[in-house]
Amino acid sequence: MGHLTSLTLSNANLSGFLPHHWHCPNLTHLDLSGNRITGAIPDTLTLLSAITHLNLSSNDLNGNIPTSIGDLISLTTIDLSNNSISGRIPDTVSTLPELEVLNLGSNRLNGSIPQFLSEMRGLKELNLEGNDFDGMVPFTAKFVSRLRVFRAAGNPKLCYNRSVLSAEIAIGVAPCDKYGFPVMAPPATATARSERSADYDDGAKDGDADEGADARGGPSAAVLGVAIGLSCLAFAVILLVCLCKVCR
């Protein structure tokens, strides 16, 4: 396999762990996405010294991103999205001069987003959504605007500085308050709830009052029915008496 330059085994129902020994010094493209590979990413991945595209997305990988990933200086694309990778983004990522795409979405990464990402001039796509990052987004509007893709939504403890970024740029991220914490949407106040309840209560009371007025101000329907029936009966009796007199 020494001459192998590209290996794609995506959606191949692979399981187990990533190998610890690689004998592919010329491999530049590795795509194992959409499988059931488990365990941590081994440090020995750095044996793939010529790798430029690494796609391990949509597996069951866990553990941390190995710091040795910084040794893969030819990397242009890293896609580790849709796994269960935890921990922080290692500082050694900053030593990847050719990196253009960094997709870490839908993992369990935490801590603050490193400032050095904004200093990576070649970076074009950055996906950090669906993790557990906290603190303030450390990027300027200029940096974000030059990215083709920037995603950071789905990090409930993350926020952006309103004097640096706008809601249009930091889509799905809450603004920071003066203490650097996310501003949450305020819940419905007790006053508002009381006012709404009062509206419903007033309506109910009005209806009850109308019904009460009907009950107090006039006879019931049953009484009216009996009265009308008796009146009709009396009229019929009088009419029969008159007819009898005429017939005589």
VOTI-226861 format. One line per 8 residues: number of its first residue (from 0); for each residue x, y, z of N, C-alpha, C. Coordinates in nm, 4 decimals, m for minus. Atoms other than C-alpha are relative to their C-alpha. Layout:
# residues N
NUM) X:Y:Z:X:Y:Z:X:Y:Z; ...;
# end
This chain:
# residues 248
0) 0.0821:m0.1214:0.0000:0.0000:0.0000:0.0000:0.0854:0.1264:0.0000; m0.0908:m0.1132:m0.0051:0.3034:0.2244:m0.0157:m0.0266:0.1037:m0.1065; 0.0253:m0.0939:0.1091:0.1892:0.3817:m0.3425:m0.1424:0.0544:0.0024; 0.1395:m0.0458:m0.0096:m0.1729:0.4415:m0.2343:m0.0033:0.1494:0.0311; 0.0090:m0.1451:m0.0215:m0.2616:0.8108:m0.2614:m0.1380:0.0442:0.0467; 0.1355:m0.0387:m0.0396:m0.6387:0.8131:m0.1994:m0.0770:m0.1234:0.0464; 0.0787:0.1111:m0.0537:m0.8630:0.5924:0.0135:m0.1347:0.0539:0.0468; 0.1360:m0.0404:m0.0358:m1.2408:0.6419:0.0294:m0.0815:m0.1244:0.0321;
8) 0.0847:0.1110:m0.0457:m1.4494:0.3971:0.2325:m0.1174:0.0577:0.0787; 0.1121:m0.0644:m0.0687:m1.7428:0.6181:0.3245:m0.1259:m0.0853:m0.0101; 0.1268:0.0740:m0.0043:m2.0770:0.4624:0.4252:0.0179:m0.1473:m0.0376; m0.0323:0.1392:0.0319:m1.9226:0.1167:0.4089:m0.0312:m0.0942:0.1156; 0.0390:0.0803:m0.1160:m2.0629:m0.0076:0.7421:0.1213:m0.0545:0.0759; m0.1199:0.0400:m0.0732:m1.7150:m0.0256:0.8902:m0.0201:0.0226:0.1491; 0.0061:m0.0149:m0.1455:m1.6811:m0.0714:1.2664:0.1389:m0.0257:0.0575; m0.1295:0.0208:m0.0627:m1.4038:m0.1094:1.5179:0.0745:0.1309:0.0197;
16) m0.0831:m0.1158:m0.0307:m1.1141:0.1281:1.5841:0.0844:0.0399:m0.1205; m0.0955:m0.0431:0.1015:m0.8881:0.3343:1.3668:0.1321:m0.0722:0.0235; m0.1267:0.0729:m0.0180:m0.5604:0.1493:1.3031:0.1083:0.0878:0.0633; m0.1118:m0.0722:m0.0623:m0.2535:0.2461:1.5032:0.1244:m0.0018:m0.0885; m0.1166:0.0094:0.0886:m0.0155:0.1547:1.2259:m0.0448:0.0259:m0.1437; 0.0322:m0.0368:0.1371:m0.0318:0.3163:0.8853:0.1267:m0.0170:m0.0844; m0.1143:0.0201:0.0901:0.1932:0.2137:0.5994:m0.0347:0.0601:m0.1364; 0.0428:m0.0695:0.1224:0.0717:0.4668:0.3459:0.0666:0.1378:m0.0044;
24) m0.0706:m0.1283:m0.0053:0.3375:0.7382:0.3281:m0.0401:0.0982:m0.1091; 0.0390:m0.0874:0.1108:0.1949:0.8743:0.0016:m0.1492:0.0336:0.0000; 0.1446:m0.0232:m0.0059:m0.1707:0.8863:0.1096:m0.0289:0.1486:0.0227; 0.0355:m0.1420:m0.0127:m0.3156:1.2343:0.0555:m0.1471:0.0202:0.0354; 0.1438:m0.0103:m0.0273:m0.6932:1.1714:0.0782:m0.0469:m0.1229:0.0782; 0.0560:0.1091:m0.0800:m0.8553:0.9640:0.3533:m0.1419:0.0368:0.0400; 0.1419:m0.0239:m0.0291:m1.2358:0.9466:0.3740:m0.0612:m0.1279:0.0566; 0.0644:0.1131:m0.0681:m1.3865:0.7070:0.6287:m0.1324:0.0444:0.0609;
32) 0.1224:m0.0584:m0.0558:m1.7043:0.9083:0.6884:m0.1190:m0.0946:m0.0108; 0.1252:0.0739:0.0075:m2.0461:0.7608:0.7594:0.0108:m0.1461:0.0355; m0.0138:0.1380:m0.0445:m1.9342:0.4441:0.9333:m0.0315:m0.0101:0.1494; 0.0239:0.0201:m0.1436:m1.9445:0.3077:1.2894:0.1319:m0.0191:0.0735; m0.1327:0.0088:m0.0607:m1.5813:0.3549:1.3815:m0.0042:0.0645:0.1383; 0.0049:m0.0476:m0.1383:m1.5361:0.3985:1.7561:0.1409:0.0276:0.0532; m0.1281:m0.0246:m0.0647:m1.2640:0.4959:1.9997:0.0554:0.1375:m0.0309; m0.0657:m0.1295:0.0175:m1.0235:0.7868:1.9991:0.0839:0.0016:m0.1279;
40) m0.0889:m0.0158:0.1154:m0.8205:0.9241:1.7110:0.1431:m0.0243:0.0492; m0.1339:0.0325:m0.0513:m0.4743:0.7696:1.7573:0.1045:0.1043:m0.0397; m0.1099:m0.0918:0.0310:m0.1608:0.9834:1.7732:0.0763:m0.0443:m0.1240; m0.0770:0.0532:0.1130:m0.0097:0.7564:1.5109:m0.0581:0.0399:m0.1352; 0.0542:m0.0508:0.1262:m0.2348:0.9192:1.2522:0.1019:0.0907:m0.0685; m0.1015:m0.0901:0.0559:0.0606:1.1535:1.2053:0.0995:m0.0732:m0.0897; m0.0839:0.0747:0.0942:0.2351:0.8723:1.0199:m0.0410:0.0287:m0.1439; 0.0467:m0.0360:0.1347:0.0244:0.9890:0.7252:0.0515:0.1401:m0.0322;
48) m0.0659:m0.1308:0.0099:0.2694:1.2707:0.6673:m0.0372:0.0786:m0.1249; 0.0346:m0.0691:0.1244:0.1448:1.3501:0.3148:m0.1480:0.0362:m0.0078; 0.1458:m0.0169:0.0054:m0.2254:1.3707:0.4042:m0.0385:0.1473:m0.0163; 0.0518:m0.1360:0.0201:m0.4109:1.6781:0.2771:m0.1484:0.0092:0.0349; 0.1436:0.0027:m0.0293:m0.7783:1.5761:0.3178:m0.0300:m0.1146:0.0970; 0.0335:0.0995:m0.1017:m0.8935:1.3986:0.6340:m0.1472:0.0132:0.0360; 0.1441:m0.0018:m0.0276:m1.2630:1.3106:0.6660:m0.0371:m0.1229:0.0826; 0.0429:0.1066:m0.0914:m1.3686:1.1056:0.9683:m0.1381:0.0314:0.0558;
56) 0.1305:m0.0456:m0.0485:m1.7142:1.2605:1.0014:m0.1016:m0.1133:0.0085; 0.1140:0.0922:m0.0133:m2.0325:1.0776:1.1066:0.0428:m0.1416:0.0362; m0.0357:0.1276:m0.0599:m1.8755:0.8011:1.3098:m0.0351:0.0060:0.1485; 0.0220:0.0005:m0.1452:m1.8725:0.7202:1.6826:0.1301:0.0268:0.0742; m0.1289:m0.0307:m0.0607:m1.5309:0.8627:1.7617:m0.0183:0.0803:0.1279; 0.0048:m0.0747:m0.1256:m1.4670:0.9943:2.1115:0.1416:0.0414:0.0393; m0.1315:m0.0453:m0.0435:m1.1785:1.1235:2.3186:0.0315:0.1391:m0.0526; m0.0429:m0.1334:0.0405:m0.9797:1.4369:2.2381:0.0601:m0.0001:m0.1402;
64) m0.0760:m0.0156:0.1243:m0.8349:1.5705:1.9170:0.1477:m0.0077:0.0388; m0.1401:0.0142:m0.0426:m0.4710:1.4568:1.9420:0.0827:0.1237:m0.0341; m0.0851:m0.1171:0.0254:m0.2174:1.7362:1.9740:0.0953:m0.0252:m0.1163; m0.0916:0.0344:0.1089:m0.0032:1.5501:1.7225:m0.0561:0.0332:m0.1369; 0.0585:m0.0352:0.1298:m0.2462:1.6583:1.4502:0.0743:0.1179:m0.0617; m0.0775:m0.1128:0.0506:m0.0290:1.9676:1.4224:0.1206:m0.0407:m0.0819; m0.1134:0.0480:0.0798:0.2414:1.7510:1.2649:m0.0381:m0.0237:m0.1456; 0.0459:0.0258:0.1377:0.0264:1.6979:0.9543:m0.0077:0.1331:m0.0740;
72) m0.0073:m0.1383:0.0481:0.1406:2.0253:0.8026:m0.0536:0.0196:m0.1417; 0.0553:m0.0127:0.1356:0.0004:1.9486:0.4550:m0.1523:0.0028:m0.0011; 0.1462:0.0061:m0.0068:m0.3601:1.9278:0.5760:m0.0644:0.1291:m0.0508; 0.0829:m0.1129:0.0446:m0.6045:2.1523:0.3913:m0.1434:m0.0149:0.0491; 0.1373:0.0260:m0.0447:m0.9279:1.9860:0.5113:0.0001:m0.0975:0.1169; 0.0249:0.0889:m0.1139:m1.0185:1.8406:0.8507:m0.1496:m0.0018:0.0253; 0.1432:0.0144:m0.0283:m1.3729:1.7082:0.8927:m0.0179:m0.1105:0.1039; 0.0242:0.0935:m0.1104:m1.4429:1.5474:1.2296:m0.1419:0.0151:0.0526;
80) 0.1359:m0.0308:m0.0448:m1.8091:1.6498:1.2480:m0.0821:m0.1257:0.0274; 0.0951:0.1074:m0.0313:m2.0909:1.4348:1.3886:0.0671:m0.1221:0.0626; m0.0581:0.1048:m0.0823:m1.8915:1.2357:1.6394:m0.0289:0.0341:0.1458; 0.0141:m0.0316:m0.1430:m1.8583:1.2450:2.0185:0.1339:0.0447:0.0570; m0.1327:m0.0468:m0.0403:m1.5175:1.4090:2.0359:m0.0147:0.1102:0.1043; 0.0111:m0.0952:m0.1108:m1.4634:1.6067:2.3556:0.1316:0.0750:0.0199; m0.1213:m0.0755:m0.0298:m1.2071:1.8385:2.5113:0.0069:0.1305:m0.0772; m0.0219:m0.1292:0.0646:m1.0607:2.1546:2.3648:0.0645:m0.0162:m0.1375;
88) m0.0729:m0.0017:0.1271:m0.9308:2.2451:2.0224:0.1474:0.0197:0.0337; m0.1409:m0.0129:m0.0390:m0.5557:2.1842:2.0580:0.0690:0.1178:m0.0687; m0.0730:m0.1146:0.0545:m0.3214:2.4779:2.0069:0.0811:m0.0371:m0.1231; m0.0838:0.0428:0.1121:m0.1231:2.2704:1.7590:m0.0697:0.0137:m0.1350; 0.0710:m0.0240:0.1268:m0.3963:2.3276:1.4995:0.0532:0.1270:m0.0660; m0.0518:m0.1268:0.0538:m0.2414:2.6731:1.4605:0.1253:m0.0194:m0.0844; m0.1231:0.0252:0.0761:0.0672:2.5098:1.3074:m0.0284:m0.0630:m0.1361; 0.0376:0.0567:0.1302:m0.1267:2.3908:1.0011:m0.0133:0.1142:m0.1004;
96) m0.0009:m0.1197:0.0849:m0.0336:2.6567:0.7448:m0.0911:m0.0074:m0.1215; 0.0803:0.0161:0.1213:m0.2399:2.5122:0.4575:m0.1482:m0.0215:0.0291; 0.1376:0.0371:m0.0356:m0.5641:2.4518:0.6475:m0.1018:0.0996:m0.0553; 0.1068:m0.0816:0.0582:m0.8702:2.5807:0.4593:m0.1372:m0.0334:0.0590; 0.1301:0.0446:m0.0510:m1.1596:2.3762:0.6037:0.0199:m0.0697:0.1338; m0.0017:0.0631:m0.1320:m1.2067:2.2959:0.9717:m0.1443:m0.0199:0.0439; 0.1385:0.0330:m0.0343:m1.5354:2.1191:1.0435:m0.0003:m0.0877:0.1248; 0.0062:0.0708:m0.1282:m1.5821:2.0225:1.4080:m0.1419:m0.0017:0.0546;
104) 0.1389:m0.0107:m0.0429:m1.9612:2.0548:1.4198:m0.0554:m0.1279:0.0598; 0.0736:0.1118:m0.0607:m2.1868:1.8310:1.6312:0.0922:m0.0997:0.0693; m0.0818:0.0829:m0.0873:m1.9378:1.7012:1.8844:m0.0267:0.0413:0.1445; 0.0129:m0.0387:m0.1411:m1.8818:1.7566:2.2564:0.1185:0.0856:0.0435; m0.1145:m0.0857:m0.0292:m1.5966:2.0033:2.2363:m0.0409:0.1103:0.0963; 0.0330:m0.1009:m0.0999:m1.5779:2.2551:2.5174:0.1138:0.1001:0.0158; m0.0994:m0.1039:m0.0213:m1.3797:2.5443:2.6552:m0.0253:0.1187:m0.0907; 0.0147:m0.1191:0.0840:m1.3281:2.8733:2.4790:0.0500:m0.0285:m0.1413;
112) m0.0471:0.0114:0.1385:m1.2856:2.9068:2.1039:0.1349:0.0711:m0.0087; m0.1332:m0.0614:0.0005:m0.9143:2.9727:2.0455:0.0120:0.1189:m0.0954; m0.0219:m0.1215:0.0776:m0.8121:3.3154:1.9207:0.0831:m0.0266:m0.1250; m0.0923:0.0211:0.1114:m0.5463:3.1693:1.6915:m0.0704:m0.0353:m0.1304; 0.0717:0.0346:0.1231:m0.8127:3.0513:1.4457:m0.0155:0.1222:m0.0904; 0.0170:m0.1222:0.0796:m0.8623:3.4122:1.3364:0.1305:0.0445:m0.0646; m0.1305:m0.0358:0.0556:m0.4907:3.4329:1.2575:0.0430:m0.0967:m0.1098; m0.0312:0.0961:0.1053:m0.5013:3.1414:1.0136:m0.0507:0.0554:m0.1327;
120) 0.0375:m0.0776:0.1187:m0.5017:3.3343:0.6881:m0.0623:m0.0846:m0.1104; 0.0541:0.0834:0.1069:m0.5856:3.0391:0.4662:m0.1365:m0.0588:0.0299; 0.1264:0.0625:m0.0401:m0.8957:2.9330:0.6593:m0.1176:0.0609:m0.0752; 0.1152:m0.0456:0.0782:m1.2120:2.9532:0.4468:m0.1334:m0.0510:0.0552; 0.1226:0.0562:m0.0572:m1.4658:2.7323:0.6264:0.0270:m0.0425:0.1441; m0.0156:0.0315:m0.1421:m1.5102:2.7059:1.0022:m0.1360:m0.0353:0.0580; 0.1264:0.0474:m0.0574:m1.7890:2.4978:1.1555:0.0253:m0.0488:0.1425; m0.0140:0.0343:m0.1417:m1.8076:2.4879:1.5360:m0.1354:m0.0239:0.0649;
128) 0.1355:0.0083:m0.0540:m2.1840:2.4452:1.5759:m0.0234:m0.1311:0.0745; 0.0420:0.1216:m0.0677:m2.3488:2.1961:1.8085:0.1025:m0.0594:0.0940; m0.0959:0.0468:m0.0995:m2.0783:2.1759:2.0748:m0.0337:0.0614:0.1354; 0.0224:m0.0573:m0.1330:m2.0350:2.3052:2.4285:0.1027:0.1098:0.0292; m0.0936:m0.1106:m0.0181:m1.8048:2.6019:2.3728:m0.0632:0.1073:0.0881; 0.0515:m0.1062:m0.0859:m1.8345:2.8866:2.6187:0.0817:0.1276:m0.0185; m0.0708:m0.1270:0.0094:m1.7256:3.2458:2.6586:m0.0421:0.0804:m0.1213; 0.0297:m0.0935:0.1081:m1.7113:3.5105:2.3887:0.0657:m0.0442:m0.1306;
136) m0.0572:0.0291:0.1316:m1.6604:3.4517:2.0163:0.1170:0.0961:m0.0217; m0.1179:m0.0870:0.0028:m1.3044:3.5834:1.9684:0.0333:0.0584:m0.1374; m0.0277:m0.0404:0.1372:m1.3422:3.6853:1.6051:m0.0507:0.1406:m0.0292; 0.0452:m0.1304:0.0473:m1.3735:4.0207:1.4334:m0.0934:m0.0188:m0.1186; 0.0904:0.0061:0.1150:m1.6325:4.1003:1.1685:0.0792:m0.0190:m0.1293; m0.0836:0.0124:0.1195:m1.3523:4.1265:0.9134:0.0389:m0.1450:m0.0239; m0.0388:0.1405:0.0141:m1.2364:3.7715:0.9819:m0.1189:m0.0845:m0.0435; 0.1178:0.0821:0.0308:m1.5862:3.6208:0.9741:m0.0492:0.0267:m0.1415;
144) 0.0533:m0.0351:0.1323:m1.6840:3.8080:0.6572:0.0829:m0.0593:m0.1135; m0.0807:0.0588:0.1078:m1.3948:3.6596:0.4617:m0.0136:m0.1523:m0.0076; 0.0233:0.1441:0.0036:m1.5007:3.3041:0.5465:m0.1154:m0.0335:m0.0934; 0.1126:0.0481:0.0809:m1.7167:3.1138:0.3006:m0.1079:m0.0576:0.0897; 0.0926:0.0633:m0.0946:m1.8748:2.9251:0.5899:0.0463:0.0321:0.1415; m0.0260:m0.0172:m0.1428:m1.8965:3.0235:0.9554:m0.1251:m0.0412:0.0758; 0.1134:0.0493:m0.0782:m2.1212:2.8311:1.1944:0.0434:m0.0194:0.1452; m0.0299:0.0138:m0.1427:m2.1267:2.8549:1.5714:m0.1262:m0.0157:0.0829;
152) 0.1262:0.0169:m0.0729:m2.4936:2.8030:1.6615:0.0016:m0.1311:0.0784; 0.0104:0.1240:m0.0754:m2.5965:2.5372:1.9106:0.1041:m0.0152:0.1090; m0.0897:m0.0025:m0.1155:m2.3437:2.6378:2.1776:m0.0639:0.0911:0.1044; 0.0823:m0.0838:m0.0876:m2.5719:2.7576:2.4583:0.0776:0.0911:0.0940; m0.0790:m0.0838:m0.0912:m2.2880:2.9022:2.6692:0.0917:0.0970:m0.0743; m0.0824:m0.0876:0.0838:m2.1324:3.0938:2.3799:m0.0757:0.1286:m0.0304; 0.0644:m0.1272:0.0350:m2.2005:3.4610:2.3041:0.0963:0.0857:m0.0812; m0.0834:m0.0894:0.0806:m2.0736:3.7414:2.0818:m0.0076:0.1423:0.0539;
160) m0.0087:m0.1399:m0.0417:m1.9664:4.0977:2.1547:m0.0740:0.0863:m0.1013; 0.0826:m0.0790:0.0917:m2.2274:4.3301:2.0052:0.0740:0.1194:m0.0584; m0.0781:m0.1118:0.0541:m1.9681:4.6025:1.9551:0.0990:m0.0462:m0.1066; m0.0944:0.0555:0.0974:m1.7617:4.3688:1.7352:m0.0720:m0.0734:m0.1127; 0.0758:0.0773:0.0983:m2.0081:4.1366:1.5590:m0.1464:0.0411:0.0035; 0.1440:m0.0256:0.0060:m2.3697:4.1653:1.4523:m0.0744:m0.1325:m0.0003; 0.0822:0.1213:m0.0013:m2.6566:3.9193:1.4780:m0.0031:m0.0654:m0.1376; 0.0010:0.0544:0.1361:m2.6467:3.8797:1.0977:0.1235:m0.0854:m0.0259;
168) m0.1240:0.0759:0.0174:m2.2891:3.7517:1.1209:0.0037:m0.1191:0.0949; m0.0038:0.1066:m0.1020:m2.3148:3.5500:1.4417:m0.1358:m0.0671:0.0107; 0.1334:0.0598:0.0045:m2.6287:3.3639:1.3396:m0.0107:m0.1158:0.0989; 0.0240:0.1082:m0.0942:m2.7679:3.1451:1.6147:0.0794:0.0090:0.1286; m0.0776:m0.0201:m0.1223:m2.5343:3.2825:1.8823:m0.0606:0.1164:0.0767; 0.0583:m0.1057:m0.0823:m2.6667:3.4903:2.1710:0.1005:0.1131:0.0203; m0.0912:m0.1097:m0.0345:m2.5221:3.8364:2.2401:0.0455:m0.0122:0.1448; m0.0515:0.0029:m0.1372:m2.3127:3.8833:2.5539:m0.0584:0.1152:0.0813;
176) 0.0348:m0.1098:m0.0892:m2.4249:4.0841:2.8518:0.1293:0.0681:0.0457; m0.1184:m0.0765:m0.0408:m2.1883:4.3243:3.0282:0.0998:m0.0833:0.0794; m0.0892:0.0890:m0.0737:m2.0415:4.0338:3.2248:0.0604:m0.1084:m0.0893; m0.0541:0.0988:0.0919:m1.9624:3.8273:2.9152:m0.0749:m0.1305:m0.0043; 0.0835:0.1199:0.0038:m2.2447:3.5786:2.9558:m0.1100:0.0174:m0.1046; 0.1057:m0.0108:0.1020:m2.5112:3.4954:2.6940:m0.1253:0.0661:0.0556; 0.1272:m0.0625:m0.0355:m2.8221:3.7111:2.7044:m0.1110:m0.0928:m0.0445; 0.1087:0.0917:0.0320:m3.1171:3.4755:2.7225:m0.1285:0.0779:m0.0242;
184) 0.1308:m0.0621:0.0212:m3.4654:3.5587:2.5978:m0.0744:0.0016:0.1318; 0.0675:m0.0076:m0.1298:m3.6594:3.6848:2.9020:m0.1281:m0.0814:0.0007; 0.1259:0.0755:m0.0089:m3.9399:3.4564:3.0214:m0.1174:0.0941:0.0152; 0.1201:m0.0812:m0.0193:m4.2964:3.5804:3.0345:m0.0061:0.0454:0.1447; 0.0000:m0.0539:m0.1357:m4.3233:3.8094:3.3362:m0.1278:m0.0365:0.0721; 0.1184:0.0306:m0.0811:m4.5617:3.7486:3.6216:m0.1097:0.1000:m0.0284; 0.0996:m0.1037:0.0291:m4.7275:4.0794:3.5396:m0.0750:m0.0318:m0.1275; 0.0641:0.0321:0.1273:m4.7885:3.9764:3.1818:m0.0942:m0.1176:0.0152;
192) 0.0866:0.1164:m0.0200:m4.9217:3.6414:3.2923:m0.1260:0.0403:0.0758; 0.1153:m0.0435:m0.0788:m5.1453:3.8138:3.5469:m0.0987:0.0763:m0.0855; 0.0886:m0.0776:0.0863:m5.2763:4.0530:3.2844:m0.0795:m0.0911:m0.0912; 0.0719:0.0921:0.0883:m5.3567:3.7676:3.0500:m0.1060:m0.0757:0.0779; 0.0970:0.0719:m0.0822:m5.5259:3.5780:3.3326:m0.1177:0.0887:0.0331; 0.1069:m0.0933:m0.0335:m5.7204:3.8885:3.4265:m0.0946:0.0169:m0.1174; 0.0855:m0.0127:0.1185:m5.8425:3.9213:3.0686:m0.0965:m0.1166:m0.0085; 0.0871:0.1168:0.0073:m5.9709:3.5670:3.0729:m0.1004:0.0006:0.1148;
200) 0.0892:m0.0025:m0.1152:m6.1155:3.6100:3.4207:m0.1121:0.0998:m0.0206; 0.1021:m0.1011:0.0246:m6.2947:3.9290:3.3184:m0.1044:m0.0513:m0.0963; 0.0946:0.0544:0.0972:m6.4435:3.7523:3.0196:m0.0923:m0.1001:0.0648; 0.0817:0.1010:m0.0667:m6.5603:3.4684:3.2370:m0.0995:0.0661:0.0931; 0.0895:m0.0670:m0.0933:m6.7012:3.7059:3.4933:m0.1130:0.0703:m0.0732; 0.1044:m0.0650:0.0786:m6.8855:3.9023:3.2254:m0.1052:m0.0998:m0.0411; 0.0954:0.1024:0.0426:m7.0386:3.5816:3.0953:m0.0845:m0.0461:0.1161; 0.0749:0.0435:m0.1175:m7.1313:3.4734:3.4447:m0.1005:0.1046:0.0419;
208) 0.0901:m0.1082:m0.0399:m7.2820:3.8140:3.5146:m0.1226:0.0033:m0.0893; 0.1138:m0.0003:0.0925:m7.4925:3.7958:3.2003:m0.0966:m0.1121:0.0342; 0.0866:0.1123:m0.0320:m7.6152:3.4532:3.2963:m0.0759:0.0263:0.1287; 0.0649:m0.0308:m0.1260:m7.6887:3.5740:3.6471:m0.1126:0.0987:m0.0179; 0.1036:m0.1003:0.0261:m7.8792:3.8715:3.5136:m0.1212:m0.0652:m0.0624; 0.1129:0.0692:0.0621:m8.0847:3.6410:3.2960:m0.0799:m0.0753:0.1052; 0.0690:0.0806:m0.1005:m8.1614:3.4234:3.5944:m0.0811:0.0873:0.0944; 0.0698:m0.0852:m0.0949:m8.2540:3.7149:3.8177:m0.1065:0.0858:m0.0661;
216) 0.0871:m0.0995:0.0623:m8.4278:3.9381:3.5616:m0.1213:m0.0572:m0.0681; 0.1148:0.0517:0.0726:m8.6841:3.7005:3.4051:m0.0236:m0.1453:0.0313; 0.0330:0.1397:m0.0272:m8.8563:3.3615:3.4242:0.0846:m0.0935:m0.0834; m0.0750:0.0991:0.0736:m8.6913:3.0473:3.3127:m0.0768:m0.0440:m0.1234; 0.0622:0.0461:0.1241:m8.7650:2.8871:2.9775:m0.1141:m0.0978:0.0287; 0.1055:0.0971:m0.0335:m8.9708:2.6108:3.1431:m0.1279:0.0701:0.0429; 0.1182:m0.0753:m0.0452:m9.2011:2.8612:3.3126:m0.0689:0.0676:m0.1166; 0.0580:m0.0656:0.1174:m9.2477:3.0535:2.9897:m0.0739:m0.1008:m0.0866;
224) 0.0651:0.1019:0.0824:m9.3328:2.7319:2.8070:m0.1356:m0.0416:0.0566; 0.1266:0.0381:m0.0639:m9.6006:2.6334:3.0592:m0.1038:0.1101:m0.0153; 0.0929:m0.1135:0.0109:m9.7536:2.9823:3.0503:m0.0579:0.0097:m0.1398; 0.0471:m0.0075:0.1391:m9.7726:2.9830:2.6719:m0.0967:m0.1137:m0.0286; 0.0883:0.1148:0.0226:m9.9266:2.6339:2.6723:m0.1379:0.0208:0.0614; 0.1285:m0.0263:m0.0656:m10.1964:2.7333:2.9215:m0.0797:0.1069:m0.0740; 0.0691:m0.1062:0.0754:m10.2782:3.0478:2.7219:m0.0650:m0.0566:m0.1248; 0.0542:0.0614:0.1223:m10.3227:2.8442:2.4054:m0.1215:m0.0872:0.0330;
232) 0.1106:0.0867:m0.0394:m10.5458:2.5960:2.5889:m0.1253:0.0817:0.0337; 0.1142:m0.0866:m0.0353:m10.7663:2.8753:2.7298:m0.0636:0.0590:m0.1243; 0.0529:m0.0563:0.1243:m10.7968:3.0315:2.3854:m0.0819:m0.1044:m0.0761; 0.0723:0.1069:0.0710:m10.9027:2.6954:2.2393:m0.1357:m0.0274:0.0645; 0.1276:0.0234:m0.0706:m11.1716:2.6479:2.5079:m0.1002:0.1099:m0.0334; 0.0892:m0.1136:0.0321:m11.3142:2.9964:2.4457:m0.0509:m0.0107:m0.1424; 0.0400:0.0127:0.1403:m11.3173:2.9338:2.0725:m0.1059:m0.1074:m0.0167; 0.0991:0.1073:0.0096:m11.5096:2.6069:2.1152:m0.1351:0.0443:0.0547;
240) 0.1263:m0.0489:m0.0582:m11.7701:2.7738:2.3384:m0.0722:0.0915:m0.0973; 0.0600:m0.0937:0.0966:m11.8259:3.0469:2.0812:m0.0593:m0.0750:m0.1184; 0.0491:0.0766:0.1139:m11.8655:2.7945:1.8011:m0.1289:m0.0743:0.0353; 0.1213:0.0716:m0.0426:m12.1213:2.5984:2.0005:m0.1207:0.0940:0.0015; 0.1096:m0.0964:m0.0040:m12.3336:2.9115:2.0530:m0.0459:0.0369:m0.1395; 0.0365:m0.0356:0.1384:m12.3206:2.9971:1.6829:m0.0793:m0.1135:m0.0636; 0.0671:0.1151:0.0617:m12.4268:2.6473:1.5836:m0.1445:m0.0135:0.0493; 0.1355:0.0098:m0.0504:m12.7430:2.6683:1.8002:m0.0885:0.0986:m0.0757;
# end
